[in-house]
Amino acid sequence: MVLKQAMIPAHESYKLLGLSFYKQATNPAFNEFEQLFMYSLNQVLQWRTDIQFVDQSHVPNLMILDDGIPVESQIRTLHDLSHRFDCNYVLYGSMDLDVGPANYLDNVILDIRLYNCTTQRHLFQLRYEFNHFETKPAKALNFGPSLDGLNELVQWLSFHLVGALQPQRALYLWDSLKQTELVQSLSHLQHLTQIHYYNGPDALSHRFSTLMNLIHQEPSLFLAHHDIGLIQKKMKNYAQATKSLETAYQLLPPETPHHQKALLATEIGICSALAMEIDTAKLWWKKAIENDSGFINPYMNLAHCYEEEGSMPEAEYYFIQAGKVAPDDFRICFNLARLYSKQEQWDKAIQQYEAQLLYEPDNAWVYSNLANCYLQQGSISDAKQYLEKTLELDPNGEAGRCANLILSSLQAAEV
């Protein structure tokens, strides 16, 4: 019997909020271990699954499992946090750490819970004892966990998360998770963790220089190239950002989810366009569509790009394709209406603006745009109707003032 990957409906959202596990900050090594573990979990979920992980473990006291807190208060806090971070699941719990001779980490006991904020129930409560540590300390750390042990812990929790949130994919992903190698060495993980949690005044330059040193040591570390590209984009060095992100794309693990590939390809296209390499940008956006045909952003980017070039048929094609991907996105109607107006295809423009009203019935500017289309066609009575509606919805705003001026002009012309 062959197991096939079950398709996940595109509309389902798996956004997971990760909170702090360790409650005491007396030993920096313990906090360092938690950060290392949570960052590793984040990378596995981001690049191997469809689960979006929002890591807030670095925020002190947010939120530790404490049996002394009444259950009702815990649930209320979980709901408040889920709304605050716009997540439909919350991962929280406690971490107990035992220290052996010479302050080396000896044992970790995790008590972890996963809460579904939509159904208001816990999906699991897991207890795990983690004791696979080396007898000698790692060079970069003062406690010394082995990479194999860390991998085992992250794989264990990842599999349970996938099993709880996407049970139809758990068997499919298990082989992939078992083979996970977070990065090539523990010291590299430590570097990335330090970068992730460094928030000083020169954080950007600190992250950039550390990452550059890291890829000199290990050129095949795709996450480092990816983060360098994003930093270069922030620094408005768009050509270099494109090169760094292209390198990251070439180094992606084979089992990277198609949507993650599409996200990265789209980002490369944006950097290329900002670097005025428009043809390259188009190629990357088309590659994003090849990776995930249900992702709207590359369609919209291509449509806008072709519109700016004056290639109206191509722009229309990609706006229409975007509409097929997201039929309830009113931006499609607005963009198509503008495109048709530029070409003086007033009937088509009117049709799109009327469709937009189904989503935005109180948007004064839509009525104003409809009035303009009817004026261009010479349908004065229809134009007046929409101008009056514009004035009704926005009597003191810019749309209303413009409508009032046009109505006054039309009335003066009738005299």
C-alpha positions as CSV (number, residue, x, y, z in Angstrom):
1,M,0.0,0.0,0.0
2,V,1.4,3.4,-1.0
3,L,0.8,6.4,1.3
4,K,0.0,9.6,-0.5
5,Q,0.2,13.1,0.8
6,A,-3.2,14.4,1.7
7,M,-4.0,17.8,0.2
8,I,-4.6,20.6,2.7
9,P,-7.4,23.1,1.8
10,A,-5.8,26.4,0.9
11,H,-8.1,28.4,3.2
12,E,-7.1,26.5,6.4
13,S,-4.7,28.5,8.7
14,Y,-2.2,26.9,11.0
15,K,-0.8,29.8,12.9
16,L,0.9,28.7,16.1
17,L,2.0,31.0,18.9
18,G,5.0,29.7,20.9
19,L,5.4,31.0,24.4
20,S,8.2,30.9,27.0
21,F,8.8,27.5,28.8
22,Y,11.5,28.3,31.3
23,K,10.4,30.4,34.3
24,Q,13.7,31.3,36.0
25,A,16.4,33.5,34.5
26,T,19.1,32.8,37.1
27,N,21.3,30.8,34.8
28,P,21.8,32.3,31.3
29,A,22.6,28.8,29.9
30,F,19.0,27.7,30.6
31,N,17.5,30.6,28.7
32,E,20.1,30.0,26.0
33,F,19.0,26.4,25.7
34,E,15.3,27.4,25.4
35,Q,16.0,30.0,22.7
36,L,18.1,27.4,20.8
37,F,15.3,24.9,21.1
38,M,12.5,27.3,20.1
39,Y,14.5,28.7,17.2
40,S,15.2,25.2,15.9
41,L,11.5,24.3,16.2
42,N,10.7,27.4,14.2
43,Q,13.0,26.5,11.4
44,V,11.7,22.9,11.1
45,L,8.1,24.1,11.0
46,Q,8.8,26.9,8.6
47,W,10.7,25.0,6.0
48,R,9.2,21.5,6.4
49,T,5.5,22.1,7.2
50,D,2.6,24.4,6.5
51,I,2.5,25.6,10.1
52,Q,3.4,29.2,10.7
53,F,5.2,29.6,14.0
54,V,5.1,32.9,15.9
55,D,7.9,32.6,18.4
56,Q,7.5,34.8,21.5
57,S,9.5,32.6,23.8
58,H,12.1,35.4,24.3
59,V,9.4,37.6,26.0
60,P,9.9,37.2,29.8
61,N,7.0,35.5,31.6
62,L,4.9,35.0,28.5
63,M,3.5,32.5,29.4
64,I,4.7,29.8,31.8
65,L,2.5,26.8,32.7
66,D,1.9,27.3,36.4
67,D,-0.4,24.9,38.2
68,G,-1.1,27.6,40.8
69,I,-3.0,29.7,38.3
70,P,-6.8,28.8,38.1
71,V,-7.7,27.1,34.9
72,E,-10.2,29.8,34.0
73,S,-7.5,32.5,34.3
74,Q,-5.2,30.5,32.1
75,I,-7.8,30.0,29.4
76,R,-8.7,33.7,29.4
77,T,-5.0,34.6,29.1
78,L,-4.6,32.1,26.2
79,H,-7.4,33.7,24.4
80,D,-6.1,37.2,25.0
81,L,-2.7,36.2,23.6
82,S,-4.2,34.5,20.6
83,H,-6.0,37.7,19.7
84,R,-3.0,39.8,20.4
85,F,-0.8,37.8,18.0
86,D,-3.5,36.7,15.6
87,C,-2.9,33.0,16.2
88,N,-5.5,30.2,16.3
89,Y,-3.2,27.8,18.3
90,V,-1.0,28.4,21.4
91,L,1.9,26.2,22.4
92,Y,3.0,26.7,26.0
93,G,4.3,24.8,29.0
94,S,7.1,24.4,31.5
95,M,10.8,23.4,31.3
96,D,12.6,21.9,34.3
97,L,16.4,21.7,34.0
98,D,18.8,19.7,36.1
99,V,22.4,20.6,36.4
100,G,25.2,18.2,37.0
101,P,28.8,18.7,38.1
102,A,30.7,21.8,36.8
103,N,27.3,23.4,35.9
104,Y,26.8,21.2,32.9
105,L,23.2,20.6,31.8
106,D,22.2,17.1,32.8
107,N,18.5,16.6,32.2
108,V,15.5,18.5,30.7
109,I,11.8,17.7,31.5
110,L,9.3,19.4,29.2
111,D,5.6,19.6,30.0
112,I,3.9,21.0,26.9
113,R,0.4,21.9,26.0
114,L,-1.3,22.8,22.7
115,Y,-4.5,24.9,22.9
116,N,-7.0,25.4,20.1
117,C,-8.4,28.9,20.6
118,T,-11.2,28.3,18.0
119,T,-12.6,25.1,19.6
120,Q,-11.5,26.2,23.1
121,R,-9.9,22.9,24.0
122,H,-6.4,21.4,24.4
123,L,-5.3,19.2,21.6
124,F,-2.5,17.6,23.7
125,Q,-0.5,17.7,26.9
126,L,2.9,16.0,26.6
127,R,5.6,15.2,29.0
128,Y,9.1,14.5,27.7
129,E,12.4,13.8,29.5
130,F,15.4,14.9,27.5
131,N,18.7,13.6,28.7
132,H,20.9,13.0,25.6
133,F,23.8,15.3,26.6
134,E,27.5,15.0,26.0
135,T,29.8,14.7,29.0
136,K,32.0,17.5,27.6
137,P,30.7,21.1,27.0
138,A,30.2,22.4,23.4
139,K,32.6,25.1,22.5
140,A,30.0,27.8,22.0
141,L,27.9,26.9,25.0
142,N,28.4,26.5,28.8
143,F,26.1,23.4,29.1
144,G,26.8,21.2,26.1
145,P,23.8,19.5,24.4
146,S,24.6,17.3,21.5
147,L,23.2,18.1,18.0
148,D,21.6,14.6,17.9
149,G,19.8,15.1,21.2
150,L,18.5,18.5,20.1
151,N,17.4,17.1,16.8
152,E,15.5,14.3,18.6
153,L,13.7,16.8,20.9
154,V,12.7,19.1,18.0
155,Q,11.6,16.1,15.8
156,W,9.5,14.7,18.7
157,L,7.6,18.0,19.2
158,S,7.3,18.7,15.5
159,F,5.7,15.3,14.8
160,H,3.2,15.8,17.6
161,L,2.3,19.3,16.4
162,V,1.8,18.0,12.8
163,G,-0.2,15.0,14.2
164,A,-2.5,17.3,16.2
165,L,-2.9,20.1,13.6
166,Q,-2.6,18.2,10.3
167,P,-3.1,14.5,11.1
168,Q,-3.6,13.6,7.5
169,R,0.0,14.6,6.8
170,A,1.7,13.2,9.9
171,L,2.8,9.9,8.3
172,Y,3.9,11.6,5.1
173,L,6.1,14.1,7.1
174,W,7.5,11.7,9.6
175,D,10.3,10.4,7.3
176,S,11.2,14.0,6.5
177,L,11.3,15.1,10.1
178,K,13.4,12.0,11.1
179,Q,16.0,13.2,8.6
180,T,16.0,16.8,9.8
181,E,19.5,18.3,10.2
182,L,18.9,21.7,11.6
183,V,22.2,23.1,10.5
184,Q,25.6,21.6,10.0
185,S,26.9,22.1,13.6
186,L,25.7,23.2,17.0
187,S,28.0,26.2,16.9
188,H,26.2,27.5,13.8
189,L,22.9,27.1,15.6
190,Q,24.3,29.1,18.4
191,H,25.3,31.9,16.1
192,L,21.9,32.0,14.5
193,T,20.2,32.0,17.9
194,Q,22.3,35.0,19.1
195,I,21.4,36.9,15.9
196,H,17.7,36.1,16.4
197,Y,17.6,37.5,19.9
198,Y,20.0,40.4,19.6
199,N,18.0,43.6,19.8
200,G,20.6,46.3,20.4
201,P,20.8,49.7,18.7
202,D,23.1,48.3,16.0
203,A,21.2,45.0,15.7
204,L,21.1,45.1,11.9
205,S,24.8,45.6,11.3
206,H,25.5,43.0,14.1
207,R,23.3,40.4,12.5
208,F,24.8,41.2,9.0
209,S,28.4,40.8,10.1
210,T,27.8,37.7,12.1
211,L,25.9,36.1,9.2
212,M,28.6,37.0,6.7
213,N,31.2,35.3,9.0
214,L,29.0,32.3,9.3
215,I,28.6,31.7,5.5
216,H,32.4,32.1,5.1
217,Q,32.7,29.1,7.5
218,E,29.7,27.2,5.9
219,P,28.7,28.5,2.4
220,S,25.9,26.0,2.1
221,L,23.9,27.3,5.1
222,F,20.8,28.5,3.2
223,L,19.1,30.2,6.2
224,A,22.1,32.5,6.6
225,H,21.9,33.5,2.9
226,H,18.2,34.0,3.3
227,D,18.6,36.3,6.3
228,I,21.5,38.2,4.7
229,G,19.2,38.9,1.7
230,L,16.4,40.3,3.9
231,I,18.9,42.6,5.7
232,Q,20.3,43.8,2.4
233,K,16.8,44.6,1.3
234,K,16.2,46.6,4.4
235,M,19.5,48.4,3.6
236,K,18.1,49.1,0.1
237,N,20.9,47.2,-1.5
238,Y,18.5,45.4,-3.8
239,A,20.9,43.9,-6.3
240,Q,22.9,42.2,-3.6
241,A,19.7,41.2,-1.8
242,T,18.6,39.5,-5.0
243,K,21.9,37.5,-5.3
244,S,21.7,36.4,-1.6
245,L,18.1,35.3,-1.9
246,E,18.8,33.5,-5.1
247,T,21.6,31.6,-3.4
248,A,19.3,30.7,-0.6
249,Y,16.7,29.4,-3.1
250,Q,19.3,27.2,-4.8
251,L,20.3,25.7,-1.3
252,L,16.7,25.0,-0.2
253,P,16.2,21.4,1.2
254,P,14.4,19.2,-1.4
255,E,11.5,18.6,0.9
256,T,10.8,22.3,1.5
257,P,7.0,22.9,1.1
258,H,6.0,24.4,-2.2
259,H,4.4,27.4,-0.6
260,Q,7.7,28.3,1.2
261,K,9.4,28.1,-2.2
262,A,6.8,30.4,-3.7
263,L,7.2,32.9,-0.9
264,L,11.0,33.0,-1.4
265,A,10.7,33.2,-5.2
266,T,8.2,36.1,-4.8
267,E,10.6,37.9,-2.5
268,I,13.4,37.5,-5.0
269,G,11.2,39.0,-7.7
270,I,10.4,42.0,-5.5
271,C,14.1,42.6,-4.9
272,S,14.8,42.3,-8.6
273,A,12.1,44.8,-9.4
274,L,13.4,47.2,-6.9
275,A,16.9,46.8,-8.5
276,M,15.2,47.7,-11.8
277,E,15.8,44.2,-13.2
278,I,12.2,43.8,-14.4
279,D,12.6,40.8,-16.7
280,T,14.3,38.9,-13.8
281,A,11.5,39.9,-11.5
282,K,8.9,38.5,-13.9
283,L,10.8,35.2,-14.2
284,W,10.9,34.8,-10.4
285,W,7.2,35.6,-10.0
286,K,6.4,33.1,-12.7
287,K,8.5,30.5,-10.8
288,A,6.6,31.3,-7.6
289,I,3.4,30.5,-9.5
290,E,4.9,27.2,-10.7
291,N,5.7,26.3,-7.0
292,D,2.3,27.3,-5.7
293,S,-0.5,28.3,-8.2
294,G,-2.8,29.1,-5.3
295,F,-0.6,32.0,-4.0
296,I,-2.1,35.4,-5.1
297,N,0.9,37.7,-4.6
298,P,3.0,36.8,-7.7
299,Y,-0.1,37.1,-9.9
300,M,-0.7,40.6,-8.6
301,N,3.0,41.6,-8.9
302,L,3.1,40.4,-12.5
303,A,-0.2,42.2,-13.3
304,H,1.0,45.6,-11.9
305,C,4.4,45.1,-13.6
306,Y,2.7,44.6,-17.0
307,E,0.3,47.5,-16.4
308,E,3.2,49.9,-15.7
309,E,4.8,48.7,-19.0
310,G,1.6,49.4,-20.9
311,S,1.1,45.7,-21.7
312,M,-2.6,45.7,-20.9
313,P,-3.6,42.2,-22.2
314,E,-0.9,40.6,-20.0
315,A,-1.9,42.7,-17.1
316,E,-5.6,41.8,-17.6
317,Y,-4.6,38.1,-17.8
318,Y,-2.8,38.1,-14.4
319,F,-5.4,40.1,-12.6
320,I,-8.1,37.6,-13.8
321,Q,-5.9,34.7,-12.7
322,A,-5.5,36.3,-9.3
323,G,-9.3,36.6,-9.2
324,K,-9.6,32.9,-9.7
325,V,-7.1,32.2,-6.9
326,A,-8.9,34.6,-4.5
327,P,-12.4,35.3,-5.8
328,D,-13.4,37.2,-2.7
329,D,-10.5,39.7,-2.9
330,F,-12.1,43.0,-3.9
331,R,-8.7,44.4,-5.0
332,I,-9.1,42.4,-8.2
333,C,-12.3,44.3,-9.1
334,F,-10.6,47.6,-8.3
335,N,-7.5,46.9,-10.3
336,L,-9.4,45.5,-13.3
337,A,-11.7,48.5,-13.2
338,R,-8.7,50.9,-13.3
339,L,-7.1,48.9,-16.1
340,Y,-10.3,49.0,-18.2
341,S,-10.7,52.7,-17.5
342,K,-7.2,53.4,-18.8
343,Q,-8.2,51.7,-22.1
344,E,-11.6,53.6,-22.1
345,Q,-13.5,50.2,-21.9
346,W,-16.2,51.9,-19.8
347,D,-18.7,49.0,-19.8
348,K,-16.1,46.6,-18.4
349,A,-14.9,49.2,-15.9
350,I,-18.5,49.7,-14.7
351,Q,-19.0,46.0,-14.3
352,Q,-15.9,45.7,-12.1
353,Y,-16.8,48.7,-9.9
354,E,-20.3,47.3,-9.4
355,A,-18.7,44.0,-8.3
356,Q,-16.5,45.9,-5.9
357,L,-19.6,47.4,-4.3
358,L,-20.6,43.9,-3.2
359,Y,-17.6,44.0,-0.9
360,E,-17.5,47.7,-0.1
361,P,-21.1,49.0,-0.3
362,D,-20.2,52.2,1.7
363,N,-17.0,53.1,-0.2
364,A,-17.7,56.6,-1.5
365,W,-14.8,56.5,-4.0
366,V,-16.3,53.5,-5.8
367,Y,-19.5,55.4,-6.5
368,S,-17.4,58.4,-7.6
369,N,-15.5,56.1,-10.0
370,L,-18.8,54.8,-11.4
371,A,-20.0,58.3,-11.9
372,N,-16.9,59.1,-13.9
373,C,-17.4,56.1,-16.1
374,Y,-21.0,57.1,-16.9
375,L,-19.9,60.7,-17.5
376,Q,-17.3,59.4,-20.0
377,Q,-20.2,57.5,-21.8
378,G,-22.4,60.6,-21.8
379,S,-24.9,59.1,-19.4
380,I,-25.5,62.2,-17.3
381,S,-28.5,60.9,-15.3
382,D,-26.7,57.8,-14.2
383,A,-23.6,59.8,-13.3
384,K,-25.7,62.2,-11.2
385,Q,-27.2,59.2,-9.3
386,Y,-23.7,58.0,-8.3
387,L,-22.4,61.5,-7.5
388,E,-25.3,62.0,-5.1
389,K,-24.6,58.7,-3.5
390,T,-20.9,59.7,-3.1
391,L,-22.0,63.0,-1.5
392,E,-24.3,61.1,0.8
393,L,-21.6,58.7,2.0
394,D,-18.8,61.3,2.3
395,P,-20.3,64.8,2.7
396,N,-17.2,66.4,4.3
397,G,-14.4,64.2,2.7
398,E,-12.5,64.6,-0.5
399,A,-14.7,62.3,-2.5
400,G,-17.8,64.2,-1.4
401,R,-16.2,67.6,-2.2
402,C,-15.2,66.4,-5.7
403,A,-18.7,65.0,-6.3
404,N,-20.3,68.3,-5.1
405,L,-18.1,70.3,-7.5
406,I,-19.0,68.0,-10.5
407,L,-22.8,68.1,-9.6
408,S,-22.6,71.9,-9.4
409,S,-20.9,72.1,-12.8
410,L,-23.6,69.7,-14.3
411,Q,-26.4,71.8,-12.9
412,A,-24.8,75.0,-14.2
413,A,-24.5,73.5,-17.6
414,E,-28.3,72.7,-17.6
415,V,-29.2,76.3,-16.9
